[in-house]
Structures are given as structure tokens and as C-alpha cells.
Amino acid sequence: MKLLILTCSTGGGHTSAAKAIAQSAEESGCECVIVDALKFLPGVDGKVISHGHTFVYRHLPRLFGMGYKFERRGGARAFRVECVRGAGNLGNYIAEGEFDAVVSVHVFASFMLAALRKRGRLELPCVNVATDYTCSPGFAECRLDLNCVPHGLSEEFVSCGLAPETVLETGIPVAREYGENLPQALARKSLNLPEEGALVLLMCGSMGCGPMEWLAGELSRALPEGTLVAALCGTNEKLRTALERSGPKSVLTVGYTKQVSLWMDAANLIISKPGGLTSSETMAKRLPMLIVDAVPGVETKNLEYLTGRGCALHVPVEDIPATACAVIDGRLDVSGMRANIGEIFPHGAAKRVTEAVFELARVKQG
């Protein structure tokens, strides 16, 4: 079987989900190809969307939130119209690639697939995979064959217009390594960290957005002596440089890294914005989480989902240092949070997605 997995270069989370699906599918002997759907747009449109999304997300979060509200009211029509312009190129690519099924982890790619289906150019089974804890604008409009959604959210997705028989609660797919906890001492040894003392992981997605510089300084002052703060800056080189120049000695500055899983194994607590993939990876690690509400919009829905189920804690940003200190010194018990995570987030989402894709392909092929 040959599987096409479509992502979009609008942040690292979607591509992480695509890679997790590919990892699971390849274990069953499936050939997988991951492609950025924005490459099928004409001219430089794809690059404009990618770079524009990154700039607004990182520097103008309130504008990003306003755009999300606009999308919800308008059914994401503006983006759909733009993305459909790449449908023809994507259709040619699918035909030439001789794929057996297509999986989309981003609504922009799903818009293209829906357009091809409407034109009668796509008979292959197509699967939509949600990567946030809500039915994002436009997701339900695509009407693909199967929709893989987070646990406990079937009713929301159906209420948005999806047929119940097309909705399957698989969870958000994460790489296998996030479900395999390395002993903390071994993880710290691998990262050349002290075995003694607590470690607080500070990160705000692959773009390193939000008040990370301020939080790093305040955490270093609030946390007990001997506690380290590891600030994972992602692709934000400006933030990394600023922290290296002025950050306290108790703050370890980390640039872009492929060892996030290892850092989570080494940590006692994570402070992060509620991105769909980061949250899912944290839940898979059963790691207590303090949420930074850095970018309004879809991530506000993620926040509501996680805190409403007792799987993460959200306080105003100015209270995060004191709250983190209470977690580290034991005044705030997070054992209940770990228990809730274990009950609500079963491991194996990527496997459930791929098994559903394989079954759908078998049914379609007769």
C-alpha cells in the first residue's frame, strides 16, 4: 500500500502529526510520502501563506485570534477559495504517484481534496485528521470519507455537519517515542543535566512565541534554589540570542531540537501554550502542564478542553511563576492531573489512525 500524507508548513505541529502517522503505517509495510500541500499553490502563494502565518502567529497573536473568529463566522471561505487554486496540481501529483489512499492533517490540504472530489477527479479514500481539540473552521465542510478526531469530541464534530458514521475518535497522533517514557535519571544523563534538583521545561511551540523571555526571568527568581529552567526556543533565533545574552544562569537556552521527547522525560513540569500537538505529546508523557494562553483562537479551545478535563492547569500569565513554584515544592498536588491524563488519553492514536485508513482502503477496493 502507498499512502500520501498531506501537511502544511504553518508550524511544526501538523508535520509532527504527519510523521507520526507515517511512522505507524511504515511499521505495517506501507510506503508513505509526506508532502506540504502549500507547494501546489501557483507562484509564491504557498510561501506567502506559510511566512505570513508564522509572522502573525509569532508577533501579532491578537490579530491571529481575530482571524480565527472571522474564519468561524465565514466558514473559512477566503482560505478555501485560495487553497482550491492548488487542487489541480495536487490532483496531477496524486495521479502520477499511484497512491492507494490520502490522509490530510491540515484543513488547507483538505480543501484541495474536497475540490478534487467535487470535480470527479479523486476516487481514492481520503481521511481528515484533526490536530486540535475542537472542530476547526472549515474542517467539517470538506466532507471526506473519514474524520479522525480527539477523544470525547464526536458530538461536536457531528454538530458541525459531519455524518456520524464518518467520525472516529482516534486521538491526535504523536510519535511513538512520546508514549515510551525514559527514566528521568537516564534522560538527564543523555542531556548532560544534573540528576539532582527539579527541571521546568518552558516552550511555546516550534515558533517560540509568547512571553517566554519574561517567564524565563521570573521563573528563575521564583523557583527553589537548584531548579533549572530549560527554555526551548524552537526556530525563534531572536529569542534564543536574547536569552543567551541576558538569561539567568539557572536558565538553559535550547535552540531548535529534535529531542523534545527526551527533554520531557527529564522534566518535572512543562509550561507551554496549548498547541494541539504539544499538548498531545505532553499528555502522552503524563507530564503535568501549566498553560500559557499566548495565541487566542483555536488554542483557546484546546485550553478549555484540557483544563475542563483536569489534565492541565491554567492561571494568568503573571501567576505562572508562583504556581510553578508551588508545584515544584509540593504545595500544589498534581497527582490528580496525571491520573486524569492516563484515563482520558490512551496511547496509540497514530496506530488507530493508520488501522482506520487501511480498513477504509480495503473497503473501497472491494
VEXDREN-2710 file (C-alpha; in Angstrom, 1 decimal):
% VEXDREN-2710
k/r/px/py/pz
1/MET/0.0/0.0/0.0
2/LYS/1.2/3.5/-0.8
3/LEU/-0.1/6.4/1.4
4/LEU/0.1/10.1/0.7
5/ILE/0.1/12.3/3.8
6/LEU/-0.6/16.0/3.3
7/THR/0.6/18.6/5.8
8/CYS/1.1/22.4/5.6
9/SER/4.1/24.4/6.6
10/THR/2.2/26.6/9.0
11/GLY/4.0/25.5/12.2
12/GLY/5.7/22.3/13.3
13/GLY/2.7/20.5/14.8
14/HIS/0.9/19.4/11.6
15/THR/4.1/17.9/10.2
16/SER/4.8/16.1/13.5
17/ALA/1.3/14.5/13.2
18/ALA/2.1/13.6/9.6
19/LYS/5.3/11.9/10.6
20/ALA/3.6/10.1/13.5
21/ILE/1.1/8.6/11.1
22/ALA/3.9/7.7/8.6
23/GLN/5.9/6.0/11.4
24/SER/3.0/3.8/12.3
25/ALA/2.0/3.0/8.8
26/GLU/5.5/2.1/7.7
27/GLU/5.7/-0.4/10.6
28/SER/3.0/-2.3/8.7
29/GLY/4.9/-2.3/5.5
30/CYS/3.2/0.7/4.0
31/GLU/5.1/3.2/1.8
32/CYS/4.4/6.7/2.9
33/VAL/5.1/10.1/1.2
34/ILE/4.7/13.3/3.2
35/VAL/4.1/16.5/1.2
36/ASP/3.5/20.1/2.1
37/ALA/0.2/20.9/0.3
38/LEU/1.1/24.6/0.0
39/LYS/3.6/23.7/-2.7
40/PHE/0.8/23.0/-5.1
41/LEU/-0.4/26.6/-5.0
42/PRO/0.6/28.7/-8.0
43/GLY/3.5/31.1/-7.9
44/VAL/4.7/32.2/-4.5
45/ASP/1.3/31.9/-2.9
46/GLY/2.3/28.9/-0.7
47/LYS/5.3/30.7/0.6
48/VAL/3.3/33.9/1.3
49/ILE/0.8/31.9/3.4
50/SER/3.5/30.0/5.2
51/HIS/5.6/33.0/6.1
52/GLY/2.6/35.2/6.8
53/HIS/1.1/32.7/9.2
54/THR/4.4/32.4/11.1
55/PHE/4.8/36.2/11.3
56/VAL/1.3/36.9/12.5
57/TYR/1.3/33.9/14.9
58/ARG/4.6/34.9/16.5
59/HIS/4.3/38.7/16.5
60/LEU/0.6/39.6/16.3
61/PRO/-1.2/36.9/18.3
62/ARG/-4.3/39.1/18.8
63/LEU/-4.7/39.6/15.1
64/PHE/-4.4/35.8/14.7
65/GLY/-7.2/35.4/17.2
66/MET/-9.3/37.9/15.3
67/GLY/-8.7/36.0/12.1
68/TYR/-9.8/32.8/13.8
69/LYS/-13.1/34.4/14.8
70/PHE/-13.6/35.7/11.3
71/GLU/-13.0/32.2/9.9
72/ARG/-15.6/30.7/12.2
73/ARG/-18.2/33.2/11.1
74/GLY/-17.4/32.8/7.4
75/GLY/-16.7/29.1/7.3
76/ALA/-13.1/29.7/6.3
77/ARG/-14.3/30.7/2.8
78/ALA/-11.4/33.0/2.0
79/PHE/-8.8/30.3/2.7
80/ARG/-10.9/27.7/0.9
81/VAL/-11.0/29.8/-2.3
82/GLU/-7.3/30.4/-2.2
83/CYS/-6.4/26.7/-1.5
84/VAL/-8.7/25.4/-4.2
85/ARG/-6.3/27.1/-6.7
86/GLY/-3.8/24.3/-5.9
87/ALA/-6.3/21.4/-6.3
88/GLY/-5.4/20.8/-10.0
89/ASN/-1.7/20.5/-9.3
90/LEU/-2.4/18.2/-6.3
91/GLY/-4.7/16.0/-8.5
92/ASN/-1.9/15.6/-11.1
93/TYR/0.6/14.7/-8.3
94/ILE/-1.8/12.1/-6.9
95/ALA/-2.5/10.5/-10.3
96/GLU/1.2/10.3/-11.1
97/GLY/2.1/8.9/-7.7
98/GLU/-0.2/5.9/-7.9
99/PHE/-1.3/6.2/-4.3
100/ASP/-3.9/4.0/-2.6
101/ALA/-5.2/6.5/0.0
102/VAL/-4.7/10.1/1.1
103/VAL/-4.5/11.5/4.6
104/SER/-4.7/15.2/5.4
105/VAL/-3.6/16.7/8.7
106/HIS/-4.4/20.3/7.8
107/VAL/-7.6/21.8/6.6
108/PHE/-5.9/23.7/3.7
109/ALA/-5.0/20.4/2.2
110/SER/-8.4/19.0/2.9
111/PHE/-9.9/22.0/0.9
112/MET/-7.9/20.8/-2.1
113/LEU/-9.0/17.2/-1.7
114/ALA/-12.7/18.2/-1.4
115/ALA/-12.4/20.3/-4.6
116/LEU/-10.9/17.3/-6.4
117/ARG/-13.7/15.1/-5.2
118/LYS/-16.3/17.6/-6.3
119/ARG/-14.7/17.7/-9.8
120/GLY/-14.8/13.9/-10.0
121/ARG/-11.0/13.7/-10.1
122/LEU/-10.5/11.8/-6.9
123/GLU/-11.8/8.3/-6.2
124/LEU/-9.2/7.3/-3.6
125/PRO/-10.2/7.1/0.1
126/CYS/-9.5/10.4/1.8
127/VAL/-9.1/10.8/5.6
128/ASN/-9.2/14.1/7.6
129/VAL/-7.2/14.1/10.8
130/ALA/-7.9/16.8/13.4
131/THR/-4.9/18.1/15.2
132/ASP/-6.6/20.4/17.7
133/TYR/-9.2/19.7/20.4
134/THR/-12.1/21.3/18.5
135/CYS/-13.7/21.2/15.1
136/SER/-11.6/23.9/13.4
137/PRO/-13.2/26.3/10.8
138/GLY/-13.7/24.5/7.5
139/PHE/-12.9/21.0/8.8
140/ALA/-16.5/19.8/8.5
141/GLU/-17.1/21.4/5.2
142/CYS/-14.6/19.1/3.4
143/ARG/-16.8/16.0/3.6
144/LEU/-14.0/13.5/3.2
145/ASP/-14.6/9.7/3.7
146/LEU/-13.4/9.5/7.3
147/ASN/-12.6/12.1/10.1
148/CYS/-10.3/11.1/12.9
149/VAL/-11.0/13.3/15.9
150/PRO/-9.9/13.6/19.6
151/HIS/-11.5/11.6/22.3
152/GLY/-14.8/12.8/23.6
153/LEU/-15.5/15.2/20.8
154/SER/-17.6/13.2/18.3
155/GLU/-20.7/15.1/19.2
156/GLU/-19.0/18.5/18.5
157/PHE/-17.8/17.3/15.0
158/VAL/-21.2/15.9/14.2
159/SER/-22.9/19.1/15.3
160/CYS/-20.7/20.9/12.8
161/GLY/-22.3/18.9/10.0
162/LEU/-20.3/15.7/9.7
163/ALA/-22.2/12.4/9.3
164/PRO/-21.8/10.3/12.5
165/GLU/-20.6/7.2/10.6
166/THR/-17.7/9.2/9.2
167/VAL/-16.4/10.3/12.7
168/LEU/-13.9/8.1/14.6
169/GLU/-12.4/9.0/17.9
170/THR/-8.7/8.0/17.5
171/GLY/-7.0/10.8/19.4
172/ILE/-4.4/13.1/18.0
173/PRO/-1.4/11.1/16.6
174/VAL/2.0/11.6/18.1
175/ALA/5.3/9.8/17.5
176/ARG/5.8/6.5/19.3
177/GLU/8.6/7.9/21.5
178/TYR/6.2/10.1/23.4
179/GLY/4.4/7.0/24.7
180/GLU/7.7/5.5/25.9
181/ASN/9.0/7.2/29.0
182/LEU/12.7/7.1/29.6
183/PRO/13.7/7.1/33.3
184/GLN/14.3/10.6/34.4
185/ALA/17.8/10.0/35.6
186/LEU/18.8/8.4/32.2
187/ALA/17.2/11.2/30.2
188/ARG/19.1/13.8/32.2
189/LYS/22.3/11.9/31.8
190/SER/21.7/11.8/28.0
191/LEU/21.2/15.6/28.0
192/ASN/24.2/16.3/30.4
193/LEU/21.9/17.6/33.1
194/PRO/22.3/17.4/36.8
195/GLU/20.5/14.4/38.3
196/GLU/19.5/16.3/41.4
197/GLY/17.0/19.2/41.5
198/ALA/13.9/19.9/39.5
199/LEU/13.7/20.8/35.9
200/VAL/11.0/23.0/34.4
201/LEU/10.5/22.9/30.7
202/LEU/9.4/26.2/29.1
203/MET/8.4/26.1/25.5
204/CYS/5.8/27.8/23.2
205/GLY/5.7/25.7/20.0
206/SER/8.1/25.4/17.2
207/MET/8.0/29.2/16.6
208/GLY/9.0/30.1/20.2
209/CYS/6.1/32.6/20.6
210/GLY/4.6/34.2/23.7
211/PRO/6.2/35.8/26.8
212/MET/9.0/33.2/27.0
213/GLU/11.7/35.8/27.8
214/TRP/9.7/37.3/30.6
215/LEU/8.7/34.0/32.0
216/ALA/12.3/32.6/32.0
217/GLY/13.5/35.6/34.1
218/GLU/10.6/35.4/36.5
219/LEU/10.8/31.6/36.9
220/SER/14.5/31.8/37.7
221/ARG/13.7/34.2/40.6
222/ALA/10.6/32.3/41.9
223/LEU/11.7/28.7/41.8
224/PRO/13.5/27.0/44.6
225/GLU/17.3/27.1/44.6
226/GLY/18.8/24.3/42.4
227/THR/15.8/24.2/40.0
228/LEU/16.7/24.6/36.3
229/VAL/14.6/26.1/33.6
230/ALA/15.1/24.8/30.1
231/ALA/13.8/27.3/27.5
232/LEU/13.2/25.5/24.2
233/CYS/13.1/28.4/21.7
234/GLY/12.3/26.4/18.5
235/THR/13.0/28.3/15.3
236/ASN/13.0/31.7/17.1
237/GLU/16.6/32.6/16.8
238/LYS/16.0/36.1/18.1
239/LEU/14.6/34.7/21.3
240/ARG/17.4/32.3/21.7
241/THR/20.0/35.0/21.2
242/ALA/18.2/37.3/23.7
243/LEU/18.1/34.6/26.4
244/GLU/21.7/33.6/25.9
245/ARG/22.8/37.2/26.3
246/SER/20.7/38.2/29.3
247/GLY/19.2/35.0/30.7
248/PRO/20.0/34.0/34.3
249/LYS/22.4/31.1/34.9
250/SER/19.6/28.9/36.1
251/VAL/18.0/29.1/32.6
252/LEU/19.3/26.7/29.9
253/THR/18.7/28.1/26.4
254/VAL/18.0/25.5/23.8
255/GLY/17.5/26.2/20.1
256/TYR/15.7/24.1/17.6
257/THR/15.9/20.5/18.8
258/LYS/14.6/17.1/17.8
259/GLN/15.0/15.8/21.3
260/VAL/11.8/17.3/22.8
261/SER/10.7/13.8/23.9
262/LEU/13.9/13.5/25.9
263/TRP/13.5/16.9/27.5
264/MET/10.0/15.9/28.6
265/ASP/11.4/12.7/30.1
266/ALA/13.9/14.8/32.1
267/ALA/11.4/17.4/33.3
268/ASN/9.2/17.6/36.4
269/LEU/6.8/20.2/34.8
270/ILE/6.1/21.8/31.5
271/ILE/5.0/25.3/30.9
272/SER/3.7/25.7/27.3
273/LYS/1.0/27.2/25.1
274/PRO/-1.8/24.6/24.3
275/GLY/-0.9/23.7/20.7
276/GLY/-2.7/20.6/19.6
277/LEU/0.5/18.5/19.1
278/THR/2.5/19.9/22.0
279/SER/-0.5/19.2/24.3
280/SER/-0.9/15.7/23.0
281/GLU/2.8/14.9/23.3
282/THR/2.7/16.2/26.9
283/MET/-0.3/14.1/27.7
284/ALA/1.3/11.1/26.2
285/LYS/4.2/11.6/28.6
286/ARG/1.8/12.1/31.5
287/LEU/3.7/15.3/32.3
288/PRO/2.0/18.0/34.5
289/MET/1.3/21.1/32.4
290/LEU/0.8/24.8/33.1
291/ILE/-0.7/26.5/30.1
292/VAL/0.4/29.9/28.7
293/ASP/-2.5/31.4/26.8
294/ALA/-0.2/33.0/24.2
295/VAL/-2.2/32.8/21.0
296/PRO/-6.0/33.2/21.1
297/GLY/-8.2/31.2/18.7
298/VAL/-8.1/27.5/18.2
299/GLU/-5.6/27.1/21.1
300/THR/-8.2/28.7/23.4
301/LYS/-10.4/25.8/22.6
302/ASN/-7.5/23.4/23.3
303/LEU/-7.1/25.1/26.7
304/GLU/-10.8/24.7/27.5
305/TYR/-10.6/21.0/26.6
306/LEU/-7.6/20.2/28.7
307/THR/-8.4/22.3/31.8
308/GLY/-12.1/21.2/31.7
309/ARG/-10.9/17.6/32.0
310/GLY/-8.4/18.3/34.7
311/CYS/-5.4/17.4/32.5
312/ALA/-3.7/20.8/32.7
313/LEU/-3.8/23.9/34.8
314/HIS/-4.3/27.5/33.5
315/VAL/-3.6/30.6/35.5
316/PRO/-3.0/34.2/34.4
317/VAL/0.5/34.6/33.0
318/GLU/1.6/36.8/35.9
319/ASP/0.8/34.0/38.3
320/ILE/2.6/31.2/36.4
321/PRO/6.0/31.6/38.3
322/ALA/4.3/31.3/41.7
323/THR/2.2/28.4/40.6
324/ALA/5.2/26.6/39.1
325/CYS/7.0/27.1/42.4
326/ALA/4.0/25.6/44.3
327/VAL/4.1/22.5/42.0
328/ILE/7.9/22.0/42.4
329/ASP/8.0/22.4/46.2
330/GLY/4.9/20.2/46.6
331/ARG/2.4/22.7/47.9
332/LEU/0.3/22.1/44.8
333/ASP/-0.5/18.4/44.2
334/VAL/-0.6/17.4/40.6
335/SER/-1.1/13.6/41.1
336/GLY/-4.7/14.0/40.1
337/MET/-3.7/15.7/36.9
338/ARG/-1.6/12.7/36.0
339/ALA/-4.4/10.3/36.8
340/ASN/-6.9/12.2/34.6
341/ILE/-4.4/12.2/31.7
342/GLY/-4.0/8.5/32.0
343/GLU/-7.7/7.9/31.9
344/ILE/-8.6/10.3/29.1
345/PHE/-5.6/10.0/26.8
346/PRO/-4.9/6.3/25.9
347/HIS/-1.7/5.7/24.0
348/GLY/-1.7/4.6/20.3
349/ALA/-3.6/7.3/18.4
350/ALA/-1.3/7.0/15.4
351/LYS/-1.9/3.3/15.2
352/ARG/-5.6/3.8/15.4
353/VAL/-5.5/6.3/12.6
354/THR/-3.5/4.0/10.3
355/GLU/-5.6/1.0/11.0
356/ALA/-8.7/3.0/10.1
357/VAL/-7.0/4.2/6.9
358/PHE/-6.1/0.6/6.0
359/GLU/-9.6/-0.6/6.6
360/LEU/-11.1/2.2/4.6
361/ALA/-8.8/1.4/1.7
362/ARG/-9.7/-2.3/1.8
363/VAL/-13.4/-1.5/1.8
364/LYS/-13.0/1.0/-1.1
365/GLN/-11.1/-1.6/-3.1
366/GLY/-13.8/-4.2/-2.6
END
